[in-house]
Amino acid sequence: MSTLHSPGVSSADDLVALRAGVAGPVLVSGDEGYADEIATYNLTVVHQPAVVVGATSVADVQAAVRFAAARQLPVSVLGAGHGSSVSSAGSVMITTRRLTGLTIDAGAMTARVEAGVRWAEFIEQAGKLGVAGLNGSSPTVTVVSYTLGGGLGPFGRKHGYAADHVTALDVVTADGELRHVTAASEPDLFWALRGAKGNFGVVVAVEFTVFPIAAFYGGGIFFPGELAGDVLHLFREWVKTVPEEMTASVGLLHLPPAPFVPEPLRDRLVAHLRIAYLGGPSDGALLVEPFRKLGTPIIDAVGPMPYAAVAAVHNDPVDPLPTYESATLLSELPAEAVDTILRHAGPGAESPLILAEVRHLGGALSRAPEVPNAVGNRDATQFNVFLVAAGGPPDAEPLHAYQQKLIDDLGPWTTGRRYLNFMFERDADPKTAALAYAPEAYQRLTEIKRRFDPANLFRINHNIPPAS
């Protein structure tokens, strides 16, 4: 194992001291295992930390944070590697994949999840117990990171954001101390952590409420691309009538001819209706019937399903991909907005997008939770538009330009605000990151940041600088 100094680490002695205080691997560029340790799900993101600490315990996290603070180095945190923000170059990176503690108490309807646990593991265990968490579309995202950013999932209109149901967090702050944070013990920090992600420390575990959802009515219907306009226009009218028990989205997909794509969906435009209904199957079938009358689908996989199969609602890919992503929030979805999306991503469009998705929000997602948190932009927001394009670095500029043109053309209906878990590398400027919060909430976050991280140690993210 190398002991040569790395940029930002002043000497080989620094590494020797860090390795002596950490049970997990401590690696720098050139070490065997360094590349694997910092590998990401989004292959367009390339990390270059000065040193990476594979945390096996809270003590390892504390040692890494104290090491970084003593040397005035930023701390970056890597879970599943779905997200992207500013460069991690020169940072002390903490990888959390070895923090795998997972406890679900179905009697008390609570769960405690450590930072390395992915939703796939949680869903499998919860499904056996007849309970559910408020997971998102992808089973390969870590529970903690997703929840800290808000957590928008297929049961959201009924139950709100995942962050709304957090009851406690264990976090290592910039002073290296482990804090058990609740509404009673640290009310300001508890408010901030639930919605501002990694700006205030390394969250090593989260506790939250689970729900008695053993099964639901849901899944996806794939329509041929020529019906994309019919599907989206029906969707915009249909969502005005559905109860809060129904959470739904439509994705216009143009997937590659790859082995992970079902053969009937390869290399063609399809419109994918995704639903999750927390009511009876017969009522669910009646609600979906208008779509089934549109025409013959390619695949109709909507029906009663166990919670353990919830990932099939969206069918997100589970293998790493090189993608560029953008998103915007809409206050309404009139016919003109639908036509704008179709013009850029529908039949006949020479689109580089592999996904243009419209998610219906509202319901509990529009209401403040019982215990307020920092998740913002609830009341005026009715839809999230999410765009994904695949390609390598040479494709980045034209792909981003295409996505931005679509978003700009949706301008008359956008809120001008953002949702943190759908913010990406190009959204990392603090002025843009501030759009995830109401102005008064953002000001409060900067003041809490000044109290807990005055040196902005945790800045490899969509950063909230400390108030000056």
C-alpha positions as CSV (number, residue, x, y, z in Angstrom):
1,M,0.0,0.0,0.0
2,S,1.3,3.4,-0.9
3,T,2.4,5.9,1.7
4,L,3.4,8.6,-0.8
5,H,1.8,12.0,-0.2
6,S,-1.3,12.9,-2.2
7,P,-2.3,16.5,-3.2
8,G,-3.8,18.1,0.0
9,V,-2.1,15.5,2.3
10,S,1.2,17.1,3.4
11,S,3.3,14.0,4.1
12,A,3.5,10.3,4.2
13,D,3.4,10.6,8.0
14,D,-0.1,12.0,7.6
15,L,-1.3,8.8,6.0
16,V,0.5,6.7,8.5
17,A,-1.3,8.5,11.3
18,L,-4.7,8.2,9.5
19,R,-4.2,4.5,8.8
20,A,-3.3,3.9,12.4
21,G,-6.6,5.4,13.6
22,V,-8.9,3.8,11.0
23,A,-10.0,0.2,10.8
24,G,-11.1,0.4,7.2
25,P,-9.0,0.9,4.1
26,V,-7.2,4.3,3.7
27,L,-6.2,4.7,0.0
28,V,-4.6,7.3,-2.2
29,S,-4.2,7.4,-6.0
30,G,-2.0,4.5,-7.2
31,D,-3.1,2.2,-4.4
32,E,-4.6,-1.1,-5.3
33,G,-8.3,-0.8,-4.7
34,Y,-8.4,3.0,-4.9
35,A,-10.4,3.1,-8.2
36,D,-12.9,0.5,-7.0
37,E,-13.4,2.3,-3.7
38,I,-14.4,5.6,-5.5
39,A,-16.4,4.0,-8.3
40,T,-19.8,5.5,-9.0
41,Y,-23.2,4.5,-10.4
42,N,-23.1,7.5,-12.8
43,L,-20.1,6.8,-14.9
44,T,-19.7,10.4,-16.1
45,V,-18.6,11.3,-12.5
46,V,-14.9,10.8,-11.9
47,H,-13.7,11.3,-8.3
48,Q,-10.2,12.3,-7.4
49,P,-10.0,12.6,-3.6
50,A,-6.7,13.2,-2.0
51,V,-7.4,10.3,0.3
52,V,-10.4,7.9,0.6
53,V,-11.4,6.3,3.9
54,G,-13.6,3.2,3.7
55,A,-15.5,3.6,6.9
56,T,-16.3,0.5,8.8
57,S,-17.7,2.2,11.9
58,V,-18.7,5.6,13.3
59,A,-15.2,5.8,14.8
60,D,-13.7,5.6,11.3
61,V,-15.9,8.4,10.2
62,Q,-14.9,10.5,13.1
63,A,-11.2,9.9,12.5
64,A,-11.6,10.9,8.8
65,V,-13.5,14.1,9.7
66,R,-11.0,15.1,12.4
67,F,-8.1,14.4,10.0
68,A,-9.7,16.6,7.3
69,A,-10.5,19.4,9.8
70,A,-7.0,19.5,11.2
71,R,-5.6,19.9,7.6
72,Q,-8.4,22.3,6.4
73,L,-9.4,19.8,3.7
74,P,-13.0,19.4,2.5
75,V,-14.9,16.2,3.3
76,S,-16.8,14.4,0.6
77,V,-19.1,11.4,1.1
78,L,-19.8,8.6,-1.3
79,G,-22.6,6.1,-0.9
80,A,-24.0,4.5,-4.0
81,G,-22.6,7.2,-6.3
82,H,-25.8,8.2,-8.1
83,G,-25.4,11.9,-7.5
84,S,-23.0,14.5,-8.8
85,S,-22.1,18.0,-7.7
86,V,-18.7,19.8,-7.5
87,S,-15.4,18.1,-7.9
88,S,-14.1,15.9,-5.1
89,A,-10.5,16.7,-6.0
90,G,-8.3,17.3,-3.0
91,S,-10.9,16.1,-0.5
92,V,-10.9,13.5,2.2
93,M,-13.6,11.1,0.9
94,I,-15.5,8.9,3.2
95,T,-17.2,5.9,1.6
96,T,-20.1,4.5,3.5
97,R,-20.8,1.1,1.8
98,R,-19.6,-0.9,4.8
99,L,-22.0,0.8,7.2
100,T,-24.8,-1.8,6.7
101,G,-26.8,-1.9,9.9
102,L,-30.5,-2.4,9.2
103,T,-33.2,-2.9,11.9
104,I,-36.9,-2.9,11.2
105,D,-39.3,-3.2,14.1
106,A,-42.7,-4.0,12.6
107,G,-44.4,-3.9,16.0
108,A,-43.2,-0.3,16.7
109,M,-43.4,0.6,13.0
110,T,-39.9,2.0,13.0
111,A,-36.6,1.4,11.2
112,R,-33.0,2.3,11.8
113,V,-30.8,2.3,8.7
114,E,-27.0,3.0,8.5
115,A,-25.5,5.0,5.7
116,G,-24.4,2.2,3.4
117,V,-27.7,0.4,3.1
118,R,-29.4,0.6,-0.3
119,W,-33.1,0.6,-0.8
120,A,-33.0,-2.9,-2.4
121,E,-31.8,-4.4,1.0
122,F,-34.4,-2.4,2.9
123,I,-37.3,-3.3,0.6
124,E,-36.4,-7.0,0.7
125,Q,-36.3,-7.1,4.5
126,A,-39.4,-4.9,5.0
127,G,-41.4,-6.9,2.5
128,K,-40.9,-10.0,4.6
129,L,-42.3,-8.1,7.6
130,G,-45.3,-6.6,5.8
131,V,-44.2,-3.0,6.1
132,A,-42.9,-0.4,3.7
133,G,-40.6,2.6,3.7
134,L,-41.0,5.7,1.5
135,N,-38.4,4.6,-1.1
136,G,-37.8,6.2,-4.4
137,S,-37.8,4.9,-8.0
138,S,-34.3,3.3,-7.9
139,P,-33.5,0.4,-5.6
140,T,-29.7,1.1,-5.8
141,V,-29.8,4.5,-4.1
142,T,-28.8,4.6,-0.5
143,V,-31.6,5.1,2.0
144,V,-29.8,7.8,4.0
145,S,-28.7,10.0,1.1
146,Y,-32.1,9.8,-0.6
147,T,-33.9,10.6,2.6
148,L,-31.7,13.6,3.5
149,G,-32.5,15.2,0.1
150,G,-36.2,14.9,0.7
151,G,-37.1,11.5,-0.7
152,L,-39.7,11.6,-3.5
153,G,-41.2,8.1,-4.2
154,P,-44.2,6.1,-5.4
155,F,-46.2,6.6,-2.2
156,G,-45.5,10.3,-1.9
157,R,-48.9,11.8,-2.6
158,K,-50.3,9.8,0.3
159,H,-47.5,10.0,2.8
160,G,-45.3,12.9,1.7
161,Y,-41.5,13.0,1.5
162,A,-39.3,10.4,3.2
163,A,-37.7,13.2,5.2
164,D,-41.1,14.0,6.7
165,H,-41.1,10.8,8.7
166,V,-37.5,10.8,10.1
167,T,-37.5,10.7,13.9
168,A,-33.7,10.7,14.6
169,L,-30.4,10.9,13.0
170,D,-26.8,10.0,14.0
171,V,-24.4,12.5,12.5
172,V,-20.7,13.3,12.8
173,T,-20.3,17.0,12.7
174,A,-17.3,19.1,11.7
175,D,-15.8,18.9,15.2
176,G,-15.7,15.1,14.9
177,E,-18.4,14.6,17.5
178,L,-21.2,12.1,17.1
179,R,-24.6,13.6,17.8
180,H,-27.9,11.8,18.2
181,V,-30.2,14.4,16.7
182,T,-33.9,14.6,17.4
183,A,-36.5,17.3,17.4
184,A,-36.0,17.6,21.2
185,S,-32.2,17.3,21.4
186,E,-31.1,19.5,18.5
187,P,-34.2,21.1,16.9
188,D,-32.4,23.4,14.5
189,L,-30.0,20.7,13.3
190,F,-32.9,18.2,13.1
191,W,-34.8,20.6,10.9
192,A,-31.8,21.3,8.6
193,L,-30.6,17.7,8.1
194,R,-34.0,16.6,6.8
195,G,-33.8,18.3,3.4
196,A,-30.3,19.8,3.1
197,K,-28.4,16.6,2.6
198,G,-24.7,16.5,3.5
199,N,-24.2,20.2,4.4
200,F,-24.0,19.7,8.1
201,G,-22.1,16.5,8.7
202,V,-21.8,12.9,7.8
203,V,-25.1,11.2,8.7
204,V,-24.2,7.6,9.7
205,A,-27.7,6.4,10.5
206,V,-31.3,7.5,10.3
207,E,-34.4,6.4,12.1
208,F,-37.9,6.7,10.6
209,T,-41.5,5.6,10.6
210,V,-42.5,2.7,8.4
211,F,-46.0,2.0,7.1
212,P,-48.3,-1.0,7.0
213,I,-48.1,-1.5,3.3
214,A,-47.7,-5.2,2.5
215,A,-49.1,-4.8,-1.0
216,F,-50.5,-2.2,-3.4
217,Y,-52.0,-1.8,-6.9
218,G,-49.3,-0.6,-9.3
219,G,-46.7,-1.2,-11.9
220,G,-46.2,0.1,-15.4
221,I,-47.9,0.1,-18.8
222,F,-45.7,0.6,-21.9
223,F,-47.4,2.1,-24.9
224,P,-45.9,2.4,-28.4
225,G,-44.4,5.8,-29.1
226,E,-47.1,6.8,-31.5
227,L,-49.5,7.0,-28.5
228,A,-47.1,9.2,-26.5
229,G,-49.2,12.3,-27.1
230,D,-52.4,10.5,-26.2
231,V,-50.9,9.2,-23.0
232,L,-49.5,12.5,-21.9
233,H,-52.6,14.5,-22.7
234,L,-54.8,12.0,-20.9
235,F,-52.4,12.0,-18.0
236,R,-52.5,15.8,-17.5
237,E,-56.3,15.7,-17.3
238,W,-56.5,12.4,-15.3
239,V,-54.2,13.6,-12.5
240,K,-56.8,16.4,-11.7
241,T,-59.3,13.7,-10.7
242,V,-57.2,11.0,-8.8
243,P,-57.2,10.6,-5.0
244,E,-54.0,11.1,-2.9
245,E,-53.7,7.4,-2.7
246,M,-52.6,7.5,-6.4
247,T,-49.0,8.5,-7.2
248,A,-48.2,8.4,-10.9
249,S,-45.8,9.5,-13.6
250,V,-45.2,9.1,-17.3
251,G,-41.8,8.6,-18.9
252,L,-41.1,9.0,-22.6
253,L,-38.3,6.4,-23.0
254,H,-36.0,5.7,-25.9
255,L,-33.8,2.9,-24.6
256,P,-30.8,1.5,-26.3
257,P,-30.7,-2.0,-27.8
258,A,-29.0,-3.3,-24.7
259,P,-29.3,-6.7,-23.0
260,F,-30.8,-5.1,-19.8
261,V,-33.7,-3.7,-21.9
262,P,-36.7,-6.1,-22.6
263,E,-36.6,-6.9,-26.3
264,P,-40.0,-5.3,-27.1
265,L,-38.7,-2.0,-25.7
266,R,-35.3,-1.8,-27.4
267,D,-34.3,1.1,-29.6
268,R,-37.8,2.6,-29.9
269,L,-39.8,5.4,-28.3
270,V,-42.3,4.2,-25.7
271,A,-44.5,6.0,-23.3
272,H,-44.3,4.4,-19.8
273,L,-47.2,5.0,-17.4
274,R,-46.0,4.2,-13.8
275,I,-48.5,4.1,-11.0
276,A,-48.7,3.1,-7.3
277,Y,-52.2,3.1,-5.7
278,L,-52.7,2.6,-2.0
279,G,-56.3,1.4,-2.4
280,G,-58.2,-1.7,-3.4
281,P,-57.2,-3.4,-6.6
282,S,-60.7,-3.0,-8.1
283,D,-60.7,0.7,-7.5
284,G,-57.1,0.9,-8.9
285,A,-58.2,-0.9,-12.1
286,L,-61.1,1.6,-12.5
287,L,-58.7,4.5,-12.2
288,V,-56.3,3.1,-14.8
289,E,-59.0,2.0,-17.2
290,P,-58.9,5.2,-19.3
291,F,-55.3,4.5,-20.2
292,R,-56.1,0.9,-21.2
293,K,-58.7,2.3,-23.6
294,L,-56.1,4.3,-25.5
295,G,-54.8,1.3,-27.5
296,T,-52.9,-1.9,-27.3
297,P,-49.9,-1.6,-25.0
298,I,-46.6,-3.2,-25.6
299,I,-46.5,-4.4,-22.0
300,D,-49.2,-4.1,-19.3
301,A,-47.6,-4.9,-16.0
302,V,-50.1,-3.1,-13.7
303,G,-51.9,-5.1,-11.1
304,P,-51.7,-6.1,-7.4
305,M,-48.1,-6.4,-6.3
306,P,-46.2,-6.9,-3.0
307,Y,-44.2,-4.2,-1.6
308,A,-41.1,-6.3,-2.2
309,A,-41.7,-5.7,-5.9
310,V,-42.0,-2.0,-5.7
311,A,-38.9,-1.3,-7.9
312,A,-40.9,-2.7,-10.8
313,V,-43.1,0.5,-10.8
314,H,-40.3,2.5,-12.5
315,N,-38.0,-0.3,-13.6
316,D,-34.9,1.9,-13.2
317,P,-31.7,0.3,-14.5
318,V,-29.6,-1.3,-11.8
319,D,-26.2,-1.3,-13.6
320,P,-23.9,1.7,-13.8
321,L,-24.5,4.0,-16.8
322,P,-23.0,7.3,-18.1
323,T,-25.8,9.8,-17.8
324,Y,-26.4,13.6,-17.8
325,E,-29.5,14.8,-16.0
326,S,-31.6,17.9,-15.6
327,A,-34.9,18.7,-14.0
328,T,-37.4,21.4,-13.3
329,L,-40.6,22.0,-11.3
330,L,-43.9,22.9,-12.8
331,S,-46.8,24.7,-11.2
332,E,-49.2,23.3,-13.8
333,L,-49.3,21.1,-16.9
334,P,-51.5,22.6,-19.5
335,A,-51.8,21.2,-23.1
336,E,-49.2,23.7,-24.3
337,A,-46.6,22.3,-21.8
338,V,-47.4,18.7,-22.9
339,D,-46.9,19.8,-26.5
340,T,-43.6,21.3,-25.6
341,I,-42.4,18.1,-24.1
342,L,-43.6,16.1,-27.1
343,R,-41.9,18.5,-29.5
344,H,-38.6,17.8,-27.8
345,A,-39.0,14.1,-26.7
346,G,-42.0,12.7,-28.5
347,P,-42.6,11.0,-31.9
348,G,-40.6,12.5,-34.7
349,A,-38.2,14.4,-32.4
350,E,-34.5,13.7,-33.0
351,S,-34.0,13.6,-29.3
352,P,-30.8,12.4,-27.5
353,L,-32.9,11.8,-24.4
354,I,-33.3,8.3,-23.0
355,L,-35.9,9.6,-20.6
356,A,-38.2,12.6,-20.3
357,E,-40.4,12.0,-17.3
358,V,-43.3,13.9,-15.8
359,R,-44.1,13.1,-12.1
360,H,-47.3,14.2,-10.5
361,L,-46.8,15.7,-7.1
362,G,-49.4,17.5,-4.9
363,G,-51.3,15.7,-2.1
364,A,-49.2,15.2,1.0
365,L,-46.1,16.4,-0.9
366,S,-47.7,19.9,-1.0
367,R,-48.2,20.0,2.8
368,A,-45.9,20.8,5.6
369,P,-45.1,17.8,7.8
370,E,-46.1,17.5,11.4
371,V,-42.5,18.3,12.4
372,P,-41.3,20.9,10.0
373,N,-38.1,20.3,8.0
374,A,-36.0,22.0,5.3
375,V,-37.6,20.3,2.3
376,G,-38.9,23.2,0.3
377,N,-41.0,24.3,-2.6
378,R,-44.1,22.3,-1.7
379,D,-47.1,24.5,-2.1
380,A,-46.9,25.8,-5.7
381,T,-45.4,22.6,-7.2
382,Q,-47.5,20.1,-9.0
383,F,-45.1,18.3,-11.3
384,N,-41.4,17.4,-11.6
385,V,-39.9,17.1,-15.1
386,F,-36.8,14.9,-15.2
387,L,-34.5,14.5,-18.2
388,V,-31.8,12.0,-18.8
389,A,-29.4,11.6,-21.7
390,A,-26.6,9.0,-22.0
391,G,-23.1,9.6,-23.3
392,G,-19.5,10.3,-22.5
393,P,-17.7,13.5,-21.7
394,P,-17.4,14.6,-25.4
395,D,-21.2,14.5,-25.5
396,A,-21.8,16.6,-22.4
397,E,-22.2,20.1,-23.8
398,P,-24.7,19.2,-26.6
399,L,-26.7,16.9,-24.3
400,H,-26.9,19.6,-21.6
401,A,-27.9,22.2,-24.3
402,Y,-30.7,20.0,-25.5
403,Q,-32.0,19.5,-22.0
404,Q,-31.8,23.2,-21.2
405,K,-33.6,24.1,-24.3
406,L,-36.5,21.9,-23.3
407,I,-36.5,23.4,-19.8
408,D,-36.3,26.9,-21.1
409,D,-39.3,26.2,-23.4
410,L,-41.3,25.0,-20.3
411,G,-40.5,28.4,-18.7
412,P,-44.1,29.8,-18.7
413,W,-45.1,26.9,-16.4
414,T,-42.0,26.4,-14.2
415,T,-41.9,27.6,-10.6
416,G,-38.4,28.8,-10.8
417,R,-37.5,26.6,-7.9
418,R,-35.8,23.2,-7.6
419,Y,-36.0,19.9,-5.7
420,L,-32.6,18.9,-4.1
421,N,-32.6,15.2,-5.1
422,F,-33.1,16.3,-8.7
423,M,-30.2,18.7,-8.8
424,F,-27.0,17.8,-10.5
425,E,-23.4,18.9,-11.3
426,R,-24.5,22.0,-13.2
427,D,-26.7,23.0,-10.3
428,A,-24.0,23.1,-7.7
429,D,-23.4,26.9,-7.7
430,P,-24.6,28.1,-4.3
431,K,-27.0,30.6,-5.9
432,T,-28.6,27.7,-7.8
433,A,-28.6,25.4,-4.8
434,A,-30.5,28.1,-2.9
435,L,-33.4,27.6,-5.3
436,A,-34.2,24.3,-3.4
437,Y,-35.5,26.4,-0.4
438,A,-37.7,29.4,0.3
439,P,-35.6,32.5,1.0
440,E,-36.3,32.6,4.7
441,A,-35.5,28.8,5.0
442,Y,-32.3,29.3,3.1
443,Q,-31.3,32.1,5.5
444,R,-32.0,29.9,8.5
445,L,-29.9,27.1,6.9
446,T,-26.9,29.4,6.5
447,E,-27.1,30.4,10.1
448,I,-27.3,26.8,11.3
449,K,-24.3,26.1,9.0
450,R,-22.3,28.8,10.7
451,R,-23.0,27.1,14.1
452,F,-22.1,23.6,13.1
453,D,-19.7,24.0,10.2
454,P,-18.2,27.5,10.2
455,A,-15.2,26.5,8.0
456,N,-17.6,24.9,5.4
457,L,-15.8,21.5,5.7
458,F,-18.8,19.8,4.1
459,R,-18.9,21.7,0.8
460,I,-18.5,18.9,-1.8
461,N,-22.2,19.0,-2.4
462,H,-25.0,21.5,-3.4
463,N,-23.5,23.8,-0.9
464,I,-25.0,26.1,1.7
465,P,-22.2,28.4,2.8
466,P,-22.2,29.6,6.4
467,A,-23.8,32.9,7.1
468,S,-21.1,35.7,7.2
